[in-house]
Amino acid sequence: MSQVFYRKWRSQTLSDVVGQESVTQTLLNALTSGRISHAYLFCGPRGTGKTSTGRILAKAVNCLTTGGKGEPCNTCEMCRAITEGRAMDVIEIDAASNTGVDDIRSLREKVNYAPNQARYKVYIIDEFHMLSSSASNALLKTLEEPPPHVIFILATTEVHKILPTIMSRCQRFDFHRISQAAIMKRMTNVCQAENITITQESLRLIARSATGSMRDAWNVLEQLSIYYGLDISFQQVQDLLGITGDARVRELIKYIIDDDVSKAVATINSVNNDGLDLRNFKRELVEYLRSLLLVKTGSEASVDMTGEDLSELKQLAEKASLPKVLKALKLFSQVEIGTENHSALPMELAIVDSTMKEEEVPKAVRQSEYQPQPEPKPAHPPVYHPAPQKPVPVAAPIQSAAPEAKKTEVKPDPPSAAVAEKRSPLEAGSVPERLRLEWRTVIDQAPADTKKSNAIAILRSGGVRPVAFENDTLTLSFRQSFFKEKLEEIENHRVIEKIFSNYLGHTCRVQCILENGNNPMKEALAKLGAQIEGEER
């Protein structure tokens, strides 16, 4: 039976371990000088080479050719036995399935026996953090003063769960996530050995999806070779991973920086229409925006990219302003895409919002959405009198200010249906003004069955405002044709009519117009057949 890639191409020497130079160089120096510790703690993310390094160290200290003074030769009988997993003196223990005190007691009894063939008996305990607290304590004394022929290698992905008394008895080595460049270099060599034809762009996509784990990269590469054969295209890698790669991510960010809303929305819809996972695309977009932010703030050393990609990112950073990058990163980080909802609307709203300038957002909406409104000041300052001998007539102005205070509260209590019915009727011209002032309240008091509608998100976006109310018809003006077209869809249109009817206390209709630089109030009134004084028809 053939071996899987991550076992077949597992590192066999310290110099072959990918991306852990500080760890391997320290261990090599210790071997050369003969300063081997009795216990090591290898900690770090999965797939970064902890167990492989433990096996290499076991071979190195027992190598018959070098005498334990350097890299293992991998040709002597002891090295081959350890590589093939048949060496009786190298014991690998899975702590996840041997968690009890009895397992540790058995181990303590066995460590006293001398090795059968090797110079050292090496215990590699994987997932050491899974041991119970009592089992860890039972190992303390043995770990501190083991027999001279025993070496312990403890591997864990969750070092914070290890007892401090255990860590103090070991030499600790931290394994870090492997860079994309290192993963690509290693996979390129293996693809040549396996006669796999694949582009560097495809390998870059695999390396990014592996998130620093060499084992995950091997698994993806092997799955691709099994499914598609030895000739693998970029499109096939995209299909398997369900992601897009850099091309459309970079395009979308360029359009956002250039304030090209139409092309940006078309890009996100092409991604959605291709059946790609919008959640993965959003993660790629946020990661690229983060890299752009790091470059813009002078922290490009923290960006894990190849030289060509980093050069392109720097060119993009020169065109973008820091506030715009920061705004886009915040907006797309907050986008939530459900597993069952495949609509691109949340991404489309974030695109429009990130390209909209602050002055384009209606003032009333900006106040209600992003900051608390200031408390209203009384219409007249209170008048104080030395003695309350007679009723003071100035109390009336103070009372008259109360309705104004109620009108501008940030979060008034939702009125009941009975209260809504008793609202005093307003003149047609005052309805748009009241709706603009109480826009957030209108949304908050929407009927429960409309809360999850896309129409709510559009009303919150700030790109819509009420401009006229005549003959029970409310006119909404839009700055973006995209929002207007969305709300004119049958279901969304039904929802917004229900929302405004509920708030006004009577049935009303809603019509949508596009603001095109002319006076939207005049356009709306003209459509309703009204004539403005001083102007001819």
VEXDREN-2710 file (C-alpha; in Angstrom, 1 decimal):
% VEXDREN-2710
k/r/px/py/pz
1/MET/0.0/0.0/0.0
2/SER/1.4/3.4/-1.0
3/GLN/2.0/6.0/1.7
4/VAL/0.2/9.3/1.9
5/PHE/2.2/12.4/0.9
6/TYR/2.7/13.7/4.4
7/ARG/4.2/10.4/5.5
8/LYS/6.1/9.7/2.3
9/TRP/7.7/13.2/2.2
10/ARG/8.1/13.7/6.0
11/SER/11.4/15.4/6.9
12/GLN/14.2/12.9/7.7
13/THR/17.0/15.3/8.8
14/LEU/17.0/18.5/10.8
15/SER/18.0/20.6/7.8
16/ASP/15.0/19.2/5.9
17/VAL/12.5/20.5/8.4
18/VAL/10.5/23.3/6.8
19/GLY/10.3/26.8/8.4
20/GLN/11.7/26.0/11.8
21/GLU/15.4/27.1/11.4
22/SER/15.8/28.4/15.0
23/VAL/14.7/25.1/16.5
24/THR/16.6/22.8/14.2
25/GLN/19.9/24.8/14.4
26/THR/19.7/24.8/18.2
27/LEU/19.2/21.0/18.3
28/LEU/22.0/20.5/15.8
29/ASN/24.4/22.5/17.9
30/ALA/23.4/20.5/21.0
31/LEU/24.0/17.2/19.1
32/THR/27.4/18.4/17.8
33/SER/28.5/19.5/21.3
34/GLY/27.1/16.4/23.0
35/ARG/24.8/18.6/25.3
36/ILE/21.6/16.6/25.0
37/SER/18.8/17.3/27.4
38/HIS/16.8/14.6/29.2
39/ALA/13.4/16.3/28.3
40/TYR/12.1/18.5/25.5
41/LEU/8.8/20.3/25.1
42/PHE/7.8/20.9/21.4
43/CYS/4.8/23.2/21.2
44/GLY/3.1/24.9/18.2
45/PRO/0.3/24.7/15.7
46/ARG/-0.6/21.5/13.9
47/GLY/1.4/20.3/10.9
48/THR/4.5/22.4/11.7
49/GLY/6.9/19.5/12.3
50/LYS/6.8/18.7/16.0
51/THR/6.5/14.9/15.9
52/SER/8.8/14.7/12.8
53/THR/11.5/16.7/14.7
54/GLY/11.1/14.4/17.6
55/ARG/11.7/11.3/15.4
56/ILE/14.7/13.0/13.8
57/LEU/16.2/13.7/17.2
58/ALA/15.6/10.1/18.2
59/LYS/17.5/8.9/15.1
60/ALA/20.3/11.4/15.7
61/VAL/21.1/10.4/19.3
62/ASN/21.0/6.7/18.3
63/CYS/22.7/6.9/14.9
64/LEU/25.4/4.2/14.6
65/THR/27.4/6.1/11.9
66/THR/27.7/9.5/13.6
67/GLY/27.6/8.3/17.2
68/GLY/25.0/10.9/18.1
69/LYS/27.2/13.9/17.1
70/GLY/25.2/15.4/14.3
71/GLU/22.5/14.8/11.6
72/PRO/21.3/11.1/11.3
73/CYS/22.7/9.2/8.4
74/ASN/19.4/7.5/7.6
75/THR/21.3/4.5/6.2
76/CYS/22.4/2.6/9.3
77/GLU/20.3/-0.2/10.8
78/MET/19.1/1.9/13.7
79/CYS/18.1/4.9/11.6
80/ARG/16.2/2.7/9.2
81/ALA/14.4/0.9/12.0
82/ILE/13.3/4.3/13.6
83/THR/12.2/5.6/10.2
84/GLU/10.1/2.5/9.5
85/GLY/8.6/2.5/13.0
86/ARG/10.0/-0.8/14.1
87/ALA/12.6/0.3/16.7
88/MET/11.6/-1.0/20.1
89/ASP/13.5/1.7/21.9
90/VAL/11.6/4.6/20.4
91/ILE/8.2/4.6/21.9
92/GLU/5.4/6.9/20.7
93/ILE/2.5/7.5/23.0
94/ASP/-0.8/9.2/22.2
95/ALA/-1.7/11.1/25.4
96/ALA/-5.2/11.6/24.1
97/SER/-6.0/7.9/24.5
98/ASN/-3.6/7.3/27.5
99/THR/-4.7/10.0/29.9
100/GLY/-5.0/8.2/33.3
101/VAL/-2.6/7.8/36.2
102/ASP/-2.4/4.0/35.6
103/ASP/-0.9/4.7/32.1
104/ILE/1.8/6.9/33.6
105/ARG/2.5/4.4/36.4
106/SER/3.1/1.8/33.7
107/LEU/5.4/4.1/31.8
108/ARG/7.4/4.9/35.0
109/GLU/8.1/1.2/35.6
110/LYS/9.2/0.7/32.0
111/VAL/11.7/3.6/31.9
112/ASN/13.9/1.8/34.3
113/TYR/14.7/-1.0/31.9
114/ALA/17.8/-0.5/29.7
115/PRO/17.4/-0.1/25.9
116/ASN/17.4/-3.2/23.8
117/GLN/19.6/-2.1/20.9
118/ALA/19.8/1.7/20.9
119/ARG/22.0/4.0/23.0
120/TYR/18.9/5.9/24.3
121/LYS/15.3/4.9/25.0
122/VAL/13.2/7.8/23.6
123/TYR/9.6/8.5/24.6
124/ILE/7.7/10.7/22.2
125/ILE/4.4/11.7/23.9
126/ASP/2.1/13.4/21.5
127/GLU/-0.8/15.7/22.5
128/PHE/0.7/15.9/26.0
129/HIS/-1.8/18.5/27.1
130/MET/-4.5/15.8/27.1
131/LEU/-3.0/14.1/30.2
132/SER/-5.1/14.6/33.3
133/SER/-3.7/16.8/36.1
134/SER/-3.1/13.8/38.3
135/ALA/-1.3/11.9/35.5
136/SER/0.9/14.9/34.8
137/ASN/1.8/15.1/38.5
138/ALA/2.6/11.4/38.6
139/LEU/5.2/12.0/35.8
140/LEU/6.9/14.9/37.5
141/LYS/9.6/13.1/39.4
142/THR/10.5/10.8/36.5
143/LEU/10.6/13.7/34.1
144/GLU/12.9/15.7/36.4
145/GLU/15.4/12.9/37.1
146/PRO/15.0/10.1/34.5
147/PRO/17.5/7.3/34.1
148/PRO/20.5/8.4/32.0
149/HIS/19.5/6.3/29.1
150/VAL/16.0/7.9/28.7
151/ILE/15.0/11.0/26.7
152/PHE/11.4/12.5/26.9
153/ILE/10.0/14.5/23.9
154/LEU/6.6/16.0/24.7
155/ALA/4.6/17.5/21.8
156/THR/1.5/19.7/22.2
157/THR/-0.6/22.2/20.3
158/GLU/-2.0/23.8/23.5
159/VAL/1.0/24.7/25.7
160/HIS/-1.2/26.9/28.0
161/LYS/-2.7/23.6/29.3
162/ILE/0.7/22.2/30.4
163/LEU/1.5/22.5/34.1
164/PRO/4.2/25.0/34.9
165/THR/6.0/22.4/36.9
166/ILE/6.2/20.2/33.8
167/MET/7.5/23.1/31.6
168/SER/10.2/24.0/34.1
169/ARG/11.6/20.5/33.8
170/CYS/11.9/20.6/29.9
171/GLN/13.7/22.5/27.3
172/ARG/11.0/24.4/25.4
173/PHE/11.0/24.9/21.7
174/ASP/8.2/26.9/20.0
175/PHE/7.3/25.8/16.4
176/HIS/5.7/28.6/14.3
177/ARG/3.4/28.5/11.4
178/ILE/5.3/27.9/8.1
179/SER/5.4/30.8/5.7
180/GLN/3.7/30.5/2.3
181/ALA/7.0/30.9/0.5
182/ALA/8.5/27.9/2.4
183/ILE/5.5/25.7/1.8
184/MET/5.6/26.6/-2.0
185/LYS/9.3/25.8/-2.2
186/ARG/8.9/22.4/-0.6
187/MET/5.8/21.5/-2.7
188/THR/7.6/22.5/-5.9
189/ASN/10.4/20.0/-5.2
190/VAL/7.9/17.3/-4.4
191/CYS/5.8/18.0/-7.5
192/GLN/9.0/17.6/-9.6
193/ALA/9.7/14.3/-7.9
194/GLU/6.1/13.0/-8.3
195/ASN/5.9/14.3/-12.0
196/ILE/3.0/16.6/-11.1
197/THR/2.5/19.5/-13.4
198/ILE/1.1/22.5/-11.5
199/THR/1.5/26.3/-11.7
200/GLN/3.1/28.5/-9.1
201/GLU/-0.2/30.4/-8.8
202/SER/-1.9/27.1/-7.9
203/LEU/0.7/26.2/-5.3
204/ARG/0.4/29.7/-3.8
205/LEU/-3.4/29.1/-3.4
206/ILE/-2.7/25.8/-1.7
207/ALA/-0.2/27.3/0.6
208/ARG/-2.6/30.0/1.6
209/SER/-5.4/27.6/2.3
210/ALA/-3.0/25.5/4.5
211/THR/-2.6/28.5/6.9
212/GLY/0.9/27.5/7.9
213/SER/0.5/23.8/8.2
214/MET/2.7/21.6/5.9
215/ARG/0.6/18.6/6.6
216/ASP/-2.6/20.3/5.4
217/ALA/-0.8/21.4/2.2
218/TRP/0.3/17.8/1.5
219/ASN/-3.3/16.6/2.0
220/VAL/-4.7/19.1/-0.5
221/LEU/-2.0/18.4/-3.0
222/GLU/-2.5/14.6/-2.8
223/GLN/-6.3/15.0/-3.1
224/LEU/-5.8/17.1/-6.2
225/SER/-3.5/14.5/-7.7
226/ILE/-5.9/11.7/-7.0
227/TYR/-8.9/13.5/-8.4
228/TYR/-7.5/15.3/-11.4
229/GLY/-4.3/13.3/-12.2
230/LEU/-0.8/14.6/-12.6
231/ASP/-1.8/17.7/-14.7
232/ILE/-3.5/20.1/-12.3
233/SER/-4.9/23.5/-13.4
234/PHE/-5.6/26.6/-11.4
235/GLN/-9.3/26.3/-12.0
236/GLN/-9.3/22.8/-10.5
237/VAL/-7.6/24.0/-7.4
238/GLN/-10.2/26.7/-7.1
239/ASP/-13.0/24.2/-7.5
240/LEU/-11.6/21.9/-4.9
241/LEU/-10.9/24.6/-2.3
242/GLY/-14.0/26.6/-3.1
243/ILE/-12.0/29.8/-3.2
244/THR/-11.1/32.3/-5.9
245/GLY/-7.4/33.1/-5.3
246/ASP/-6.0/36.6/-5.5
247/ALA/-7.3/37.8/-8.9
248/ARG/-10.8/39.0/-8.1
249/VAL/-9.9/39.9/-4.6
250/ARG/-7.3/42.3/-5.9
251/GLU/-9.7/43.6/-8.5
252/LEU/-12.5/44.3/-6.0
253/ILE/-10.1/46.2/-3.7
254/LYS/-8.9/48.3/-6.6
255/TYR/-12.5/49.2/-7.5
256/ILE/-13.2/50.1/-3.9
257/ILE/-10.2/52.4/-3.8
258/ASP/-11.2/54.0/-7.1
259/ASP/-14.8/54.4/-5.9
260/ASP/-16.0/52.4/-8.9
261/VAL/-19.2/51.0/-7.3
262/SER/-20.7/49.4/-10.5
263/LYS/-17.6/47.3/-11.3
264/ALA/-17.1/46.3/-7.6
265/VAL/-20.7/45.1/-7.4
266/ALA/-20.4/43.3/-10.7
267/THR/-17.3/41.5/-9.4
268/ILE/-18.9/40.3/-6.2
269/ASN/-21.9/39.0/-8.3
270/SER/-19.7/37.2/-10.7
271/VAL/-18.1/35.4/-7.7
272/ASN/-21.5/34.5/-6.4
273/ASN/-22.8/33.4/-9.8
274/ASP/-19.8/31.1/-10.2
275/GLY/-21.0/29.1/-7.2
276/LEU/-17.9/30.0/-5.0
277/ASP/-18.3/30.2/-1.3
278/LEU/-18.8/33.9/-0.4
279/ARG/-17.6/33.2/3.2
280/ASN/-14.2/32.1/1.9
281/PHE/-14.1/35.0/-0.5
282/LYS/-14.9/37.4/2.3
283/ARG/-12.1/35.9/4.4
284/GLU/-9.6/36.3/1.5
285/LEU/-10.8/39.9/1.1
286/VAL/-10.4/40.7/4.8
287/GLU/-6.9/39.1/4.8
288/TYR/-5.8/41.1/1.8
289/LEU/-7.2/44.3/3.3
290/ARG/-5.3/43.6/6.5
291/SER/-2.1/43.1/4.5
292/LEU/-2.8/46.4/2.7
293/LEU/-3.3/48.1/6.1
294/LEU/0.1/46.7/7.4
295/VAL/1.9/48.0/4.3
296/LYS/0.2/51.4/4.6
297/THR/1.3/51.7/8.2
298/GLY/4.9/50.7/7.5
299/SER/4.7/47.1/8.9
300/GLU/5.3/45.3/5.6
301/ALA/7.7/42.9/7.4
302/SER/4.6/41.3/9.0
303/VAL/3.0/40.5/5.6
304/ASP/3.5/36.9/4.5
305/MET/3.7/37.2/0.7
306/THR/6.0/36.5/-2.1
307/GLY/8.1/39.3/-3.5
308/GLU/5.9/39.8/-6.6
309/ASP/2.7/39.9/-4.6
310/LEU/4.2/42.3/-2.1
311/SER/5.4/44.6/-4.8
312/GLU/1.8/44.8/-6.3
313/LEU/0.4/45.4/-2.8
314/LYS/2.8/48.3/-2.3
315/GLN/1.6/49.9/-5.6
316/LEU/-2.0/49.5/-4.4
317/ALA/-1.1/51.1/-1.0
318/GLU/0.3/54.2/-2.7
319/LYS/-3.1/54.9/-4.3
320/ALA/-5.2/54.2/-1.2
321/SER/-5.7/56.5/1.8
322/LEU/-5.3/55.1/5.2
323/PRO/-8.8/56.1/6.4
324/LYS/-10.4/54.4/3.3
325/VAL/-8.5/51.2/3.9
326/LEU/-9.4/51.2/7.6
327/LYS/-13.1/51.9/6.8
328/ALA/-13.2/49.0/4.3
329/LEU/-11.5/46.6/6.6
330/LYS/-13.9/47.4/9.4
331/LEU/-17.0/47.1/7.2
332/PHE/-16.0/43.7/5.6
333/SER/-14.9/42.3/8.9
334/GLN/-18.4/42.9/10.3
335/VAL/-20.2/41.3/7.3
336/GLU/-22.0/38.1/8.3
337/ILE/-22.9/35.6/5.6
338/GLY/-25.1/32.7/6.7
339/THR/-24.6/29.1/5.7
340/GLU/-28.1/28.9/4.1
341/ASN/-28.3/32.4/2.7
342/HIS/-26.3/32.7/-0.5
343/SER/-27.3/36.3/-1.2
344/ALA/-24.5/38.7/-2.1
345/LEU/-26.5/41.6/-0.5
346/PRO/-24.4/41.9/2.7
347/MET/-21.2/42.2/0.6
348/GLU/-22.9/44.6/-1.8
349/LEU/-23.9/46.9/1.1
350/ALA/-20.4/46.9/2.4
351/ILE/-19.0/47.8/-1.0
352/VAL/-21.4/50.7/-1.4
353/ASP/-20.8/51.9/2.2
354/SER/-17.1/51.7/1.8
355/THR/-17.1/53.9/-1.4
356/MET/-19.7/56.4/0.0
357/LYS/-18.2/59.6/1.2
358/GLU/-19.2/60.9/4.6
359/GLU/-20.9/64.0/3.2
360/GLU/-23.1/61.8/1.0
361/VAL/-24.8/60.2/4.0
362/PRO/-27.8/62.0/5.2
363/LYS/-27.1/63.9/8.4
364/ALA/-30.1/62.6/10.3
365/VAL/-29.1/59.0/9.5
366/ARG/-25.5/59.6/10.5
367/GLN/-26.6/60.9/13.8
368/SER/-29.0/58.1/14.6
369/GLU/-26.8/55.3/13.4
370/TYR/-23.3/56.1/14.6
371/GLN/-23.6/58.5/17.6
372/PRO/-26.1/59.3/20.3
373/GLN/-28.1/62.5/19.8
374/PRO/-27.4/65.3/22.2
375/GLU/-30.0/65.9/24.9
376/PRO/-32.3/68.7/23.9
377/LYS/-32.0/72.0/25.7
378/PRO/-35.1/73.5/27.2
379/ALA/-36.7/76.2/25.2
380/HIS/-36.3/78.7/28.0
381/PRO/-33.8/78.6/30.9
382/PRO/-35.5/77.9/34.3
383/VAL/-36.3/80.9/36.4
384/TYR/-35.6/80.7/40.1
385/HIS/-37.4/82.8/42.7
386/PRO/-36.4/83.5/46.2
387/ALA/-39.6/82.2/47.8
388/PRO/-42.5/80.3/46.4
389/GLN/-45.1/82.7/47.7
390/LYS/-47.2/82.8/44.5
391/PRO/-47.5/80.4/41.5
392/VAL/-44.7/81.2/39.2
393/PRO/-46.0/81.7/35.6
394/VAL/-42.7/80.7/33.9
395/ALA/-43.3/77.0/34.4
396/ALA/-45.3/76.8/31.2
397/PRO/-42.4/77.3/28.9
398/ILE/-40.5/74.5/30.6
399/GLN/-43.4/72.2/30.1
400/SER/-43.7/73.2/26.5
401/ALA/-40.2/71.9/25.9
402/ALA/-41.1/68.4/27.0
403/PRO/-42.6/67.3/23.7
404/GLU/-39.4/68.4/22.0
405/ALA/-37.4/66.2/24.3
406/LYS/-39.6/63.3/23.6
407/LYS/-39.3/63.9/19.9
408/THR/-35.5/63.7/19.8
409/GLU/-34.9/60.8/22.2
410/VAL/-32.4/58.2/20.9
411/LYS/-34.3/55.1/21.8
412/PRO/-38.0/55.8/22.6
413/ASP/-40.1/53.0/23.8
414/PRO/-41.9/51.4/20.9
415/PRO/-45.5/52.6/20.8
416/SER/-48.3/50.0/20.9
417/ALA/-50.8/49.6/18.2
418/ALA/-53.4/51.5/20.2
419/VAL/-51.0/54.4/20.6
420/ALA/-50.2/54.4/16.9
421/GLU/-53.8/54.7/16.1
422/LYS/-54.3/57.7/18.4
423/ARG/-51.4/59.7/16.9
424/SER/-52.6/63.1/15.8
425/PRO/-52.8/63.3/12.0
426/LEU/-49.9/65.2/10.4
427/GLU/-49.9/67.5/7.4
428/ALA/-48.4/65.8/4.3
429/GLY/-45.4/68.1/4.3
430/SER/-44.4/67.2/7.9
431/VAL/-44.2/63.5/7.3
432/PRO/-40.8/63.3/5.5
433/GLU/-39.3/65.7/8.1
434/ARG/-40.5/63.5/11.0
435/LEU/-39.3/60.3/9.3
436/ARG/-35.9/61.8/8.7
437/LEU/-35.6/62.8/12.4
438/GLU/-36.9/59.5/13.6
439/TRP/-35.3/57.2/10.9
440/ARG/-33.7/54.8/13.3
441/THR/-36.9/54.6/15.4
442/VAL/-38.8/53.7/12.2
443/ILE/-36.4/50.8/11.6
444/ASP/-36.3/49.6/15.3
445/GLN/-40.1/49.5/15.5
446/ALA/-40.5/47.5/12.2
447/PRO/-42.9/44.5/12.5
448/ALA/-41.2/41.4/13.7
449/ASP/-41.7/39.5/10.5
450/THR/-39.7/42.1/8.6
451/LYS/-36.6/42.1/10.8
452/LYS/-34.7/39.6/8.7
453/SER/-35.6/41.1/5.3
454/ASN/-32.9/42.6/3.0
455/ALA/-35.0/45.8/3.0
456/ILE/-34.0/46.5/6.6
457/ALA/-30.3/46.4/5.7
458/ILE/-30.9/48.8/2.8
459/LEU/-32.8/51.3/5.0
460/ARG/-29.9/51.2/7.5
461/SER/-27.3/51.9/4.8
462/GLY/-27.8/55.6/4.7
463/GLY/-28.3/55.9/1.0
464/VAL/-32.0/56.5/1.1
465/ARG/-34.2/59.4/2.5
466/PRO/-37.8/60.4/2.5
467/VAL/-38.6/63.5/0.4
468/ALA/-42.3/63.8/0.0
469/PHE/-45.7/62.5/1.2
470/GLU/-48.9/63.1/-0.8
471/ASN/-52.2/61.2/-1.1
472/ASP/-50.9/58.5/1.3
473/THR/-47.9/57.9/-0.9
474/LEU/-44.4/58.2/0.5
475/THR/-41.6/59.1/-1.9
476/LEU/-38.0/57.8/-1.1
477/SER/-35.0/59.2/-2.8
478/PHE/-31.9/57.0/-3.5
479/ARG/-28.3/58.1/-4.2
480/GLN/-27.5/54.7/-5.7
481/SER/-29.5/53.0/-8.4
482/PHE/-28.5/49.6/-7.0
483/PHE/-30.4/50.3/-3.7
484/LYS/-33.4/51.6/-5.6
485/GLU/-33.7/48.5/-7.8
486/LYS/-33.4/46.3/-4.8
487/LEU/-36.2/47.9/-2.9
488/GLU/-38.4/47.9/-6.0
489/GLU/-38.4/44.1/-6.0
490/ILE/-41.8/42.8/-5.1
491/GLU/-41.0/41.3/-1.8
492/ASN/-38.8/44.2/-0.6
493/HIS/-41.4/46.7/-1.7
494/ARG/-44.1/44.9/0.2
495/VAL/-41.9/45.0/3.3
496/ILE/-41.1/48.7/3.3
497/GLU/-44.7/49.6/2.7
498/LYS/-45.5/47.5/5.8
499/ILE/-42.8/49.2/7.8
500/PHE/-43.9/52.8/7.1
501/SER/-47.6/52.0/7.4
502/ASN/-46.9/50.5/10.8
503/TYR/-45.0/53.6/11.9
504/LEU/-47.4/56.2/10.5
505/GLY/-50.4/54.3/11.9
506/HIS/-52.3/54.0/8.6
507/THR/-51.8/52.3/5.3
508/CYS/-49.5/54.1/2.8
509/ARG/-47.8/53.3/-0.5
510/VAL/-44.1/53.8/-1.3
511/GLN/-42.5/55.0/-4.5
512/CYS/-38.8/55.2/-5.2
513/ILE/-36.9/57.8/-7.2
514/LEU/-33.3/58.2/-8.1
515/GLU/-31.5/61.4/-7.0
516/ASN/-29.7/62.7/-10.0
517/GLY/-28.3/66.0/-8.9
518/ASN/-31.6/67.9/-9.3
519/ASN/-33.8/68.8/-6.4
520/PRO/-35.4/65.5/-5.4
521/MET/-38.2/67.3/-3.5
522/LYS/-39.2/69.1/-6.6
523/GLU/-39.0/66.0/-8.7
524/ALA/-41.1/64.0/-6.3
525/LEU/-43.7/66.8/-6.0
526/ALA/-43.8/67.2/-9.8
527/LYS/-44.4/63.4/-10.2
528/LEU/-47.4/63.8/-7.8
529/GLY/-48.8/66.6/-9.9
530/ALA/-48.0/69.5/-7.5
531/GLN/-46.9/72.9/-8.5
532/ILE/-44.2/75.0/-6.7
533/GLU/-45.1/78.6/-6.1
534/GLY/-43.1/81.0/-8.3
535/GLU/-42.4/78.4/-11.0
536/GLU/-44.4/77.7/-14.2
537/ARG/-45.4/74.3/-15.2
END
